[in-house]
Amino acid sequence: MNFHKYMHAVGTGPKGNRDLSFEESQDMMHQILDRGIHNEQIAAFLLGWRLKPETTQEFRGALSACDSYITPVKIENSIELGYPFDGKANNPYIFPLVAKVLEDSRLNLVVIGDDMQPAKNGITTKDICTNIQLGSNVHFFDRKDFFKELHDLTEIRMRLGLRTGLNTIEKLPRIASSEYAITGVFHKPYVKKYVEVFSERYKRFALLQGNEGTPELFSKGRLWIANNKDDIEEFIVDPEYYGINYQKSWDEISVEESLDQLNNPSNEYLKLATLNAAIFLFVTNRAKSIGEAYEMLNG
């Protein structure tokens, strides 16, 4: 179809804008990924789409198109971790330590990364995974290797400098055919939308009110588990309840500082890693509760 049809749908203002159908969203995403249109058109559409804003149906259609470019590599007994591609700015990552805690449980962690995308300018999972020795149960997938079409949009996205609908759909590509997945969410109103977009792709799908929008708990927050799009359970998780007194940072952190905290973790940071590991065990049905999983891991 003529791409101008989609630009008109998102770029003519409240009275003229309309939502795209599932099929239109598929076609729109294919045209963007195949680069059959001008870069200016891609940037204009992404901005207008964000302002319209995007619908669940549009996300699902775009995600379906993305699936056709990816050849999954099956990782058994795995949970896919949906990290934002704009990174973490103020705190280190914890998933390498979580993986060590989970070694005996035979749970594999699937982490996806790429060059930084807008708009936080933080440290990416790729920065960490390419500069540290990962455990055997961490499986890192570089997007430039398995989904080059989306990777190649990085320059356009960085010039635009804003979050777009791609920031949402790129988090969970299901590259490892994982039965379980968890991603981060900032605000409760987005929980339902994420569940409607992603939950049917997994046996069990979870959302965590985690640190800097990641699936990593650093302070008191909420965990939502979707057994299906109409069955969502909510849990409050507080590290202090488990005797953990880790103090998260509000200051900008460097890659070197992040790596140093992973290579030389404090006792409180290790306890926090254990709690995050317990959350993953609960999400993947390996424990009846986070408390039970935490006790199991502490032996």
C-alpha positions in Angstrom: 0.0 0.0 0.0 1.0 3.6 -0.4 2.7 4.7 2.8 1.2 8.1 2.6 -2.1 6.5 3.7 -0.5 5.6 7.1 1.2 9.0 7.5 -2.2 10.6 6.9 -3.7 8.3 9.6 -1.3 9.6 12.3 -0.4 13.0 11.1 -3.5 15.1 10.4 -4.5 16.0 14.0 -7.3 14.8 16.3 -10.1 15.2 13.8 -8.4 13.5 10.9 -6.3 10.8 12.7 -7.5 7.2 12.8 -6.3 3.9 14.2 -4.7 1.4 11.8 -6.1 -2.1 11.5 -4.0 -5.2 12.4 -3.3 -5.8 8.7 -2.4 -2.2 8.0 0.0 -2.2 11.0 1.7 -5.3 9.6 2.1 -3.6 6.2 3.3 -0.4 7.8 6.0 -2.2 9.7 7.1 -4.2 6.7 7.5 -1.0 4.7 9.6 0.6 7.4 11.8 -2.4 8.0 12.3 -3.1 4.3 13.3 0.6 3.9 11.1 0.9 0.8 10.2 4.5 1.8 12.3 7.6 2.6 13.9 8.1 6.0 12.0 11.3 6.5 8.7 9.3 6.1 9.8 6.8 8.7 10.7 9.5 11.2 7.5 11.5 10.5 5.3 8.4 10.9 7.0 7.3 14.2 6.5 10.7 15.7 2.9 11.0 14.6 2.2 7.4 15.7 3.5 8.3 19.2 1.4 11.4 19.4 -1.8 9.8 18.2 -1.1 7.5 20.3 -0.5 3.8 19.4 -3.2 1.2 20.0 -2.9 -2.4 21.2 -4.1 -3.6 17.8 -1.4 -1.6 16.1 1.3 -2.9 18.4 0.2 -6.5 17.7 0.2 -6.0 14.0 3.6 -4.4 14.0 4.9 -7.1 16.3 3.5 -9.8 14.0 5.5 -8.2 11.1 8.7 -8.2 13.2 8.2 -11.9 13.9 8.6 -12.7 10.2 12.2 -11.4 10.1 13.4 -13.5 13.1 14.5 -17.1 13.1 14.2 -18.2 16.8 16.8 -20.3 18.5 15.2 -22.5 21.0 16.6 -22.2 24.6 14.9 -24.7 26.9 13.9 -23.8 30.4 14.3 -20.1 29.7 12.7 -16.8 30.7 13.1 -13.8 28.3 14.0 -10.6 30.1 12.5 -7.5 28.3 15.0 -4.7 28.9 14.5 -1.2 27.4 17.0 -0.4 24.7 17.8 3.1 26.0 19.6 1.5 29.0 20.1 2.3 32.6 21.5 5.7 33.6 21.8 5.7 37.4 22.2 2.1 38.6 24.1 -1.0 37.6 22.5 -4.1 36.1 21.9 -7.1 38.3 21.0 -9.9 35.9 24.6 -11.4 35.8 24.5 -11.9 39.6 20.9 -13.2 39.4 22.1 -15.8 36.8 24.8 -17.0 39.3 22.2 -17.5 42.0 20.0 -19.5 39.6 22.8 -21.8 38.3 21.6 -24.8 40.3 17.9 -24.2 39.3 18.7 -24.7 35.6 16.8 -21.6 34.6 18.2 -19.9 31.6 18.1 -16.1 31.2 17.6 -14.7 27.7 18.8 -11.1 27.3 18.5 -9.1 24.1 20.7 -6.1 23.3 21.7 -3.6 20.7 23.3 -0.2 20.2 21.6 2.4 22.4 18.2 3.7 21.3 16.5 6.9 22.4 15.9 8.5 24.7 17.6 7.9 28.1 21.2 7.7 26.9 22.0 5.0 29.5 24.2 1.9 29.7 22.8 -0.9 27.6 22.6 -4.6 28.2 25.0 -4.9 25.2 27.5 -2.7 27.1 27.4 -5.2 30.0 27.2 -8.5 28.1 30.2 -7.6 25.8 32.4 -6.5 28.7 31.9 -9.2 31.4 32.2 -13.0 31.7 28.6 -14.2 31.7 27.4 -17.4 33.3 26.5 -20.4 31.2 22.8 -19.8 31.9 22.8 -16.3 30.4 22.1 -16.3 26.7 22.8 -12.9 25.1 21.4 -12.1 21.6 22.7 -9.1 19.7 19.9 -7.7 17.6 22.2 -6.8 14.8 22.8 -10.5 14.3 19.2 -11.8 14.4 17.1 -8.7 13.4 19.3 -6.5 11.3 16.3 -4.7 9.8 15.4 -3.1 13.1 19.0 -2.6 14.1 19.5 -0.6 11.0 16.9 1.9 12.1 19.1 3.1 14.9 20.5 6.1 13.1 17.1 7.4 12.2 15.8 6.8 15.7 18.8 8.6 17.3 18.3 11.6 15.0 14.7 11.7 16.0 15.9 11.5 19.6 12.5 10.5 21.1 10.8 7.4 22.3 8.5 5.9 19.7 6.2 2.8 19.4 9.3 0.8 18.6 10.5 1.2 22.1 7.6 -0.9 23.2 7.4 -3.7 20.7 11.2 -4.3 20.5 11.5 -5.4 24.2 10.4 -9.0 23.7 11.2 -10.5 20.3 10.8 -14.1 21.5 14.1 -15.0 19.9 14.6 -18.0 22.2 11.0 -19.3 22.0 10.9 -18.9 25.8 7.7 -20.0 27.5 8.1 -17.3 30.1 8.9 -13.6 29.9 9.1 -10.6 32.2 9.6 -6.9 31.3 9.6 -3.6 33.2 6.8 -1.1 33.4 6.7 2.4 34.9 3.1 2.9 35.6 0.1 0.7 36.4 -2.1 2.0 33.5 0.4 0.5 31.0 0.0 -3.0 32.5 -3.2 -3.9 30.7 -1.8 -2.7 27.4 1.4 -4.7 27.7 -0.6 -7.8 28.7 -2.8 -7.4 25.7 0.2 -7.1 23.4 2.5 -9.7 24.8 0.7 -12.2 27.1 -0.6 -14.6 24.4 3.0 -15.2 23.2 4.0 -16.9 26.4 2.8 -19.5 28.8 3.2 -17.0 31.6 3.9 -13.3 31.2 5.0 -10.9 34.0 5.5 -7.2 34.5 7.7 -5.6 37.2 7.7 -2.1 38.4 11.4 -2.3 38.3 14.4 0.0 38.4 14.6 2.5 35.5 11.9 0.5 33.6 13.8 -2.8 33.7 12.7 -6.2 35.0 15.0 -5.7 38.0 13.7 -4.9 41.5 15.9 -2.5 43.5 13.2 -1.1 45.9 9.6 -1.7 46.8 7.5 -2.3 43.8 4.7 -4.3 42.2 4.8 -7.5 40.2 1.9 -8.4 37.8 1.6 -11.9 36.4 -0.7 -12.6 33.5 -1.9 -16.2 33.1 -3.9 -14.8 30.2 -5.1 -11.3 29.2 -8.1 -11.5 31.5 -6.4 -13.0 34.6 -3.8 -10.6 36.0 -2.5 -11.1 39.6 -0.8 -8.2 41.4 1.9 -8.7 44.2 3.7 -6.1 46.2 7.4 -6.9 46.7 9.5 -5.1 49.3 13.2 -5.9 49.7 13.1 -4.6 53.3 10.6 -7.4 54.1 13.5 -9.8 53.3 16.0 -7.8 55.4 17.6 -6.2 52.3 18.7 -2.6 52.8 20.2 -1.8 49.4 20.3 1.9 48.6 19.7 2.6 44.9 21.5 5.6 43.3 20.0 8.7 41.8 23.3 9.8 40.2 24.6 9.0 36.7 26.7 5.9 36.6 29.5 4.9 34.1 29.9 1.5 32.4 33.1 1.0 34.4 31.3 1.7 37.7 28.5 -0.7 36.7 30.9 -3.5 35.8 32.8 -2.9 39.1 29.7 -3.4 41.2 29.0 -6.6 39.3 32.6 -7.9 39.7 32.8 -6.8 43.4 29.3 -6.9 44.7 28.4 -5.8 48.2 26.5 -8.2 50.5 23.3 -6.2 50.1 23.6 -6.3 46.4 24.0 -10.1 46.5 20.9 -10.3 48.7 19.1 -8.2 46.2 20.2 -10.5 43.4 18.8 -13.5 45.3 15.4 -11.7 45.7 15.3 -11.0 41.9 16.2 -14.7 41.3 13.3 -15.6 43.6 10.9 -13.5 41.5 12.0 -15.3 38.3 11.5 -18.7 40.0 8.0 -17.6 41.0 7.2 -16.3 37.5 8.3 -19.6 35.9 6.2 -21.7 38.3 9.2 -23.2 40.1 7.9 -21.9 43.4 4.4 -21.2 44.8 5.5 -17.8 46.1 8.4 -15.3 46.1 8.9 -16.0 49.8 9.1 -19.8 49.2 11.6 -19.2 46.3 13.7 -16.9 48.5 13.9 -19.5 51.2 14.9 -22.2 48.6 17.7 -20.1 47.3 19.0 -19.3 50.8 19.2 -23.0 51.4 
